[in-house]
């Protein structure tokens, strides 16, 4: 894989000056943010920085941010105040905000709140060394320009806090779906797919270095579409990319996230069914069970379309794990709409869901067009009903696995005991089992008979 070209842009004097400097990075939000932080770490290491786990000893503190909900932004502001206090005893420390919140708020951090020294959007990470140099000279720096072609394909990510087994691999950036509630198209720009050759090279390198699972990431992986621009050469679809990654080795598990219900094709489903090492697991956000609300959300599908997709998944991949996202209390949502969401959850029987009440995000279509007219107490009541129903179904889903045998990829020690292994099966369910005399190690596959369960974990014995 090509090395980070940024290192060639800095002369030996600047390199030597930064050799002893340390950076600390925190990431919030989606898996894409965590993957981006690994790209940032690579860029900084190429510029002579080394990482630290203690922000108090860092010369550069970076916060990779999420803007998807107001609570996430509040959490990040709290952290920035803590870092600002640490800077009082370390005046040369630079504080940087990266990612979606940087893109959304831009210079407000510098001018109004004076919390940070650098603001860098998700398409501007290559410029970090130059921005740091400017900030060292006392100049506050901002680069939040969005790109139509940046994919960071030539940068080998530094695997932060890695367990050596699982890794994220970004295959595309941006989003063309203008869901009315979502800030992502505003903060990450238009869709662009990464060269498949660079994706395969990264996945092969991970496998050769002991990793046994990759998750292909994109805001909407099903719309992956890459063409070289050479006339006569065929384009590469997501199904073809998925098959090529699975072909690296049968020992390399492949996952992907996230799918959009309007785009996931039978070709993708047939590819999953054909390869044992492509996990039987699909995250398929629905957001609401009401067609009327879905139309207001600009999700471009109906309740019936979504249910038909779920039926097709179960037809082609009978043991497929399906999870989803839910939003309670979207603009104008009625009690009848809410009941339709509950009935859809009952019909789909998701293994797990990410569930939230609606949080209006400035700049989105919903914020401009629809009043946020559901009282917060009502949003929380509806969310509570969704959570309770989903927890019940998740418990039932796990009970249905009792007596079955799962192929588990061991990720490390169980959180509760160093005498037990923890891993996941193909359906992305957490499985815990005692360490025995069979000589398993992290990264091995184990066949586990499921004997007990909780709402979130399967518990068994290795065979």
C-alpha positions, -999 to +999 in steps of 0.1 A: +000+000+000+013+035-009+027+054+021+014+086+033+024+113+008+021+141+033+055+132+047+071+144+016+056+179+020+076+188+051+113+195+052+137+180+077+136+210+101+098+207+106+101+169+109+128+172+136+108+198+155+078+175+158+096+142+165+091+145+202+055+158+201+026+136+212-010+135+201-041+122+219-074+115+200-109+108+211-136+096+188-174+099+191-204+087+170-204+062+141-179+036+130-168+059+102-156+084+127-134+058+144-121+047+110-113+083+102-094+087+135-071+059+123-064+078+091-057+109+111-033+090+133-014+078+102-011+114+089+002+126+123+027+098+126+039+105+091+045+141+103+066+129+133+040+128+161+036+098+184+004+088+202-004+089+239-033+076+260-030+104+285-043+138+272-025+157+300+009+148+284-002+155+248+010+185+227-020+180+204-055+169+216-080+160+188-117+153+192-133+135+163-169+146+166-205+135+158-234+159+151-261+133+147-279+142+180-278+172+203-267+150+232-235+139+213-226+176+208-232+184+245-208+155+255-181+168+232-184+204+245-180+190+280-148+172+270-135+204+253-139+223+285-118+197+303-091+198+277-091+236+279-085+234+317-055+210+310-041+236+286-037+261+314-008+240+328+004+231+293+002+264+273+017+250+241-010+224+239-032+226+207-068+215+208-085+204+175-120+196+166-124+172+137-153+156+118-190+163+115-193+188+144-163+207+130-180+209+096-213+220+110-201+247+134-170+258+116-154+289+130-179+292+159-155+272+180-127+296+174-146+329+174-174+326+199-164+298+223-126+300+220-124+264+230-101+252+202-071+261+181-079+241+150-112+231+132-108+204+105-136+189+085-137+152+074-123+159+040-094+181+051-073+157+072-044+158+048-038+194+056-035+188+094+003+191+095+002+225+078-027+237+100-007+226+131+023+246+119+001+277+115-015+271+150+020+268+164+027+303+152-004+316+170-028+316+141-062+299+146-068+275+117-099+262+099-103+239+069-137+225+065-138+223+027-157+193+014-144+173-015-159+154-044-131+129-047-112+125-014-113+089-001-079+087+017-073+056-004-035+059-003-032+062+035-026+031+056-047+036+088-030+032+122-052+007+141-059+026+173-068+005+204-069-025+181-076-060+195-057-074+164-088-093+152-114-069+139-108-038+117-128-012+099-122-005+062-137+025+047-150+019+011-168+052+004-175+086+019-204+110+019-241+104+013-265+112-015-296+104+005-312+136+018-331+122+048-348+152+062-337+146+098-300+138+090-270+162+090-246+137+074-250+150+038-243+185+051-212+175+070-197+147+048-207+158+013-216+138-017-210+101-022-177+089-037-165+054-039-129+043-032-108+024-057-115-013-052-078-022-057-069-001-026-097-017-006-086-052-014-049-043-007-058-030+027-079-061+035-052-085+024-026-066+045-049-069+075-053-106+070-016-112+065-010-093+098-033-116+118-067-098+115-096-122+110-125-098+104-131-067+084-161-044+084-166-025+051-179+009+060-199+036+042-229+058+050-247+036+024-225+007+013-251-006-011-247+024-034-209+017-037-201+022-074-166+026-088-155+032-123-120+038-135-131+063-161-116+042-188-141+036-216-150-001-220-140-011-184-169-023-163-179-006-131-176-024-098-207-028-077-209-035-040-219-071-045-187-076-066-165-058-041-180-079-013-172-111-033-137-100-040-130-093-003-145-126+007-122-143-018-090-132+000-093-162+024-121-183+039-106-175+073-113-138+068-148-128+080-165-100+062-191-076+075-205-044+062-224-013+074-247+005+068-273-006+043-302+015+030-335-004+025-340+012-010-306+000-023-299-034-009-302-057-039-309-094-044-274-096-059-259-086-025-281-111-007-271-139-031-235-131-026-239-133+012-256-166+009-229-180-014-199-173+009-197-188+044-172-162+055-196-132+047-215-129+079-252-135+079-259-101+094-275-070+079-280-036+097-311-022+080-323+011+095-360+017+092-365+048+115-403+045+115-430+020+108-454+046+094-454+053+057-466+088+063-437+095+087-412+078+063-423+102+036-417+132+059-383+117+067-376+115+029-366+078+033-379+071-002-395+038+007-428+027+023-436+005+052-446-022+027-414-019+008-393-023+039-413-054+051-409-069+016-371-064+018-370-081+052-390-111+039-367-114+010-336-114+033-351-142+054-361-161+022-325-160+008-306-161+041-329-179+066-306-175+096-297-139+089-294-115+118-312-082+112-308-051+133-322-016+128-325+020+139-356+037+153-365+074+159-394+081+182-413+114+181-404+127+147-422+159+136-460+154+135-458+118+145-492+107+159-500+079+183-512+059+154-478+064+137-461+053+168-483+021+170-473+013+134-437+014+145-443-010+173-462-033+150-434-033+125-409-042+152-431-071+162-433-083+126-396-079+117-384-092+151-351-074+150-323-090+170-313-056+182-320-019+174-304+015+181-332+036+194-335+073+200-360+101+203-359+128+176-334+156+180-337+185+156-304+193+139-299+228+126-296+231+088-315+199+080-346+199+058-367+189+088-355+218+108-363+242+080-396+227+070-413+210+100-420+222+135-405+200+162-440+196+177-438+165+198-432+173+235-401+158+249-420+139+276-441+123+249-410+115+228-395+098+259-427+078+266-428+065+230-391+057+230-395+038+263-422+016+247-400+009+217-370+000+239-391-023+261-406-041+231-372-045+214-356-058+246-383-084+249-378-095+213-340-095+217-344-118+247-367-141+228-342-141+198-314-152+222-336-179+238-342-193+203-305-199+200-304-222+231-292-257+220-277-244+188-240-244+178-224-211+168-191-206+150-175-179+171-145-157+162-126-151+195-120-114+201-104-116+236-112-121+272-148-117+285-154-083+301-165-100+333-138-127+337-103-134+323-113-171+326-137-169+297-135-160+260-157-135+242-164-134+205-192-130+180-210-154+157-220-148+121-252-130+132-231-105+152-243-118+186-219-117+215-209-152+227-191-160+260-176-194+269-151-207+294-115-211+285-108-248+285-078-270+278-083-268+240-056-242+235-077-215+218-062-181+213-075-147+202-083-148+165-092-185+165-126-198+155-144-220+180-176-240+178-197-232+208-229-249+220-253-223+234-266-232+268-277-200+285-285-164+275-291-129+287-308-101+268-275-092+251-252-123+254-252-160+245-233-182+269-221-217+261-194-244+260-168-250+233-170-283+215 
